[in-house]
Amino acid sequence: MAFTLPELPYAYDALQPYMSKETLEFHHDKHHKAYVDTGNKLLEGSELAGKSVEEVVKASYGQNQPLFNNAGQHYNHIHFWQWMKPNGGGAIPGALEKKIAEDLGGTDKFKADFIQAGVSQFGSGWAWLAVKNGKLEIMKTPNGENPLVHGAKPILGVDVWEHSYYIDYRNRRPDYLKAFIENLVNWEHVEKMYGEAIA
């Protein structure tokens, strides 16, 4: 199953002012497309050709770094676009909010800790909300790594590679992360992934 670049689920200018049209054009059309194209070249003729992106990510981890880098980033970005929406943020759906209170000390603490995970990820990487052993955890990973390779299922992730925020925020990563969690998150998609993760 070849990797394909998904369409954005909204217009390029729909996330302004928190994420600009220019950022989405570069990030989706150039960066994500490069992960797809390179990943497909590396998959050609390999024993992982025809597998799902999740299977490729898990099987290539620690075995085939170039393939893992591109497959990991493809998986991460497929969901990253869906983890955002115009007029995002706002109230967290009930069952998920209850679980956040139970496992992570409440919404405000979760948001602060999630932002801190993104701020403190040295260099490129991601911050995550994931389900591991039935519990919610905040995680951070370098480069294209994600919770799938650490025995967890991601339900929310934010890209802290500079190409995700530098056009709009320059070096102000904390401001980007605050804007993401307060104004961009598509909690319905997070809730859907949470349901799948605990099923």
Backbone torsions as a table, in degrees:
resi	resn	phi	psi	omega
1	MET	NA	105.2	-178.4
2	ALA	-65.5	148.6	174.4
3	PHE	-70.0	140.2	174.4
4	THR	-129.5	144.9	179.2
5	LEU	-78.4	117.9	179.6
6	PRO	-75.2	152.7	171.4
7	GLU	-69.0	150.0	171.3
8	LEU	-65.7	143.0	-179.9
9	PRO	-82.4	15.5	179.6
10	TYR	-157.8	169.4	178.3
11	ALA	-68.6	156.5	-178.5
12	TYR	-60.8	-27.0	-178.4
13	ASP	-98.9	8.2	-171.1
14	ALA	-74.1	-18.9	-176.1
15	LEU	-99.5	3.5	178.0
16	GLN	-66.4	147.7	5.5
17	PRO	-88.7	4.0	-172.7
18	TYR	-80.5	-29.2	173.6
19	MET	-143.7	122.5	-170.1
20	SER	-80.5	161.2	173.3
21	LYS	-55.6	-43.3	-178.8
22	GLU	-62.8	-42.4	178.1
23	THR	-60.7	-47.4	-178.5
24	LEU	-65.5	-37.3	177.9
25	GLU	-61.7	-46.1	179.2
26	PHE	-69.5	-46.5	-171.9
27	HIS	-67.6	-47.9	-178.9
28	HIS	-78.1	-53.3	-170.2
29	ASP	-75.8	-26.9	-178.6
30	LYS	-105.2	-59.5	-174.1
31	HIS	-68.6	-53.8	-179.0
32	HIS	-63.3	-40.5	178.9
33	LYS	-60.0	-38.2	179.2
34	ALA	-65.0	-38.8	176.9
35	TYR	-63.8	-40.0	179.2
36	VAL	-65.1	-50.2	-176.9
37	ASP	-64.4	-45.5	-179.7
38	THR	-67.3	-42.4	178.0
39	GLY	-58.3	-42.8	179.4
40	ASN	-64.8	-39.0	177.6
41	LYS	-62.8	-42.8	-178.1
42	LEU	-72.0	-25.9	179.0
43	LEU	-77.2	-28.5	-176.0
44	GLU	-51.9	124.0	175.8
45	GLY	75.4	-0.3	179.4
46	SER	-88.3	163.4	-179.7
47	GLU	-69.5	-10.6	179.9
48	LEU	-93.9	-5.6	177.6
49	ALA	-59.0	133.6	179.3
50	GLY	94.6	-10.4	178.0
51	LYS	-83.1	161.7	177.0
52	SER	-70.9	161.2	-178.6
53	VAL	-61.1	-38.2	177.8
54	GLU	-61.0	-43.7	179.8
55	GLU	-64.6	-40.3	179.6
56	VAL	-64.5	-43.4	179.4
57	VAL	-57.5	-51.7	-175.9
58	LYS	-66.2	-41.9	-175.3
59	ALA	-74.3	-28.4	-176.7
60	SER	-87.6	-14.4	-178.1
61	TYR	-62.7	122.6	179.7
62	GLY	76.2	-1.5	-177.9
63	GLN	-115.5	-41.5	-175.7
64	ASN	-141.7	87.4	-171.7
65	GLN	-59.1	-47.3	-180.0
66	PRO	-58.8	-42.7	178.8
67	LEU	-66.4	-44.0	179.4
68	PHE	-58.7	-45.2	-178.9
69	ASN	-54.5	-46.9	-175.4
70	ASN	-78.1	-39.2	177.5
71	ALA	-67.1	-41.7	178.6
72	GLY	-60.5	-46.9	-179.7
73	GLN	-67.8	-32.8	176.1
74	HIS	-64.4	-48.6	178.0
75	TYR	-58.0	-48.6	-177.2
76	ASN	-58.3	-42.7	-175.8
77	HIS	-76.7	-32.3	175.4
78	ILE	-51.4	-44.6	-177.2
79	HIS	-83.6	-33.4	-178.7
80	PHE	-55.2	-44.9	179.7
81	TRP	-60.9	-35.9	-177.6
82	GLN	-82.0	-20.1	177.3
83	TRP	-76.6	-0.5	177.1
84	MET	-123.3	154.9	174.5
85	LYS	-157.5	157.8	174.0
86	PRO	-61.2	143.1	-178.0
87	ASN	55.0	42.3	-179.9
88	GLY	-80.6	-166.1	-175.7
89	GLY	75.3	-146.3	178.3
90	GLY	78.2	-156.7	-173.3
91	ALA	-69.6	140.4	176.0
92	ILE	-86.7	133.7	-179.6
93	PRO	-53.5	144.9	-170.2
94	GLY	-45.0	-57.2	-175.5
95	ALA	-63.4	-38.7	-179.9
96	LEU	-70.6	-40.6	178.1
97	GLU	-61.4	-39.5	179.0
98	LYS	-63.7	-42.7	-179.6
99	LYS	-67.2	-37.8	176.5
100	ILE	-62.8	-41.4	177.8
101	ALA	-63.0	-42.9	-177.2
102	GLU	-66.7	-47.3	-172.0
103	ASP	-95.0	-26.9	-169.7
104	LEU	-124.4	8.5	172.7
105	GLY	82.6	18.8	176.5
106	GLY	103.9	164.7	-174.2
107	THR	-60.7	-47.8	-176.6
108	ASP	-63.1	-42.6	179.7
109	LYS	-67.1	-42.3	176.9
110	PHE	-56.8	-49.2	-178.0
111	LYS	-61.1	-44.0	-180.0
112	ALA	-63.6	-42.8	-178.3
113	ASP	-71.2	-35.1	177.8
114	PHE	-66.0	-46.1	177.0
115	ILE	-60.0	-44.2	-179.5
116	GLN	-62.7	-37.2	176.8
117	ALA	-60.5	-42.3	178.5
118	GLY	-68.8	-40.7	-179.9
119	VAL	-65.0	-40.5	-172.7
120	SER	-88.7	-1.9	173.9
121	GLN	-71.3	108.6	-175.6
122	PHE	-70.9	126.1	-178.5
123	GLY	73.3	-153.7	-176.2
124	SER	-76.8	151.6	177.1
125	GLY	160.9	-156.5	-174.3
126	TRP	-142.7	153.3	167.8
127	ALA	-114.1	146.0	-170.1
128	TRP	-136.6	152.9	160.1
129	LEU	-113.6	122.6	-174.0
130	ALA	-136.9	161.4	175.3
131	VAL	-105.6	123.1	177.1
132	LYS	-134.6	125.2	-178.1
133	ASN	51.3	40.8	175.9
134	GLY	79.7	-2.2	-178.7
135	LYS	-114.9	150.7	174.2
136	LEU	-78.8	139.2	176.9
137	GLU	-138.0	145.0	169.7
138	ILE	-93.8	131.8	-177.5
139	MET	-133.6	162.8	168.7
140	LYS	-138.6	147.6	-177.8
141	THR	-138.3	150.6	176.6
142	PRO	-81.9	153.2	170.3
143	ASN	52.6	-123.4	-176.5
144	GLY	-99.7	7.3	179.8
145	GLU	-65.0	153.6	175.5
146	ASN	-147.0	172.4	-175.5
147	PRO	-61.6	-19.7	179.5
148	LEU	-54.9	-34.4	-175.9
149	VAL	-89.8	4.6	177.4
150	HIS	-121.8	28.2	175.5
151	GLY	69.8	23.7	-177.7
152	ALA	-130.3	166.4	177.8
153	LYS	-118.2	117.7	179.6
154	PRO	-70.3	138.5	174.8
155	ILE	-120.8	-12.8	173.8
156	LEU	-154.8	136.3	176.6
157	GLY	-144.0	150.0	175.5
158	VAL	-129.1	133.9	-177.4
159	ASP	-81.2	121.1	175.8
160	VAL	-111.0	19.0	166.1
161	TRP	-64.2	145.5	-176.1
162	GLU	-60.7	-29.4	-179.3
163	HIS	-65.0	-14.8	179.7
164	SER	-80.7	-20.2	-174.1
165	TYR	-141.0	-9.6	-169.0
166	TYR	-67.5	-33.8	178.8
167	ILE	-61.9	-39.9	-174.1
168	ASP	-91.9	-33.9	-171.1
169	TYR	-121.3	-2.5	-173.5
170	ARG	51.4	-126.7	-175.4
171	ASN	-90.9	12.3	-175.0
172	ARG	-89.9	64.7	-178.9
173	ARG	-56.8	-41.7	179.3
174	PRO	-59.1	-36.8	179.4
175	ASP	-66.9	-39.5	176.9
176	TYR	-61.9	-46.0	-178.1
177	LEU	-65.3	-38.9	177.7
178	LYS	-64.7	-43.4	178.3
179	ALA	-62.1	-40.4	179.7
180	PHE	-60.5	-53.7	-173.5
181	ILE	-71.1	-32.7	-176.5
182	GLU	-87.7	-29.2	-168.7
183	ASN	-129.0	-7.1	-174.8
184	LEU	-120.5	-26.6	-171.6
185	VAL	-61.3	133.2	174.7
186	ASN	-94.3	89.6	-174.2
187	TRP	-64.9	-23.0	178.1
188	GLU	-66.2	-38.5	178.3
189	HIS	-70.9	-37.1	176.6
190	VAL	-62.1	-45.3	179.8
191	GLU	-61.2	-41.5	179.2
192	LYS	-61.6	-46.2	-179.2
193	MET	-68.2	-32.8	176.1
194	TYR	-62.7	-46.4	178.5
195	GLY	-57.9	-43.0	179.8
196	GLU	-68.4	-35.8	-176.5
197	ALA	-69.2	-31.8	-177.9
198	ILE	-97.2	-5.4	-178.1
199	ALA	-66.2	NA	NA
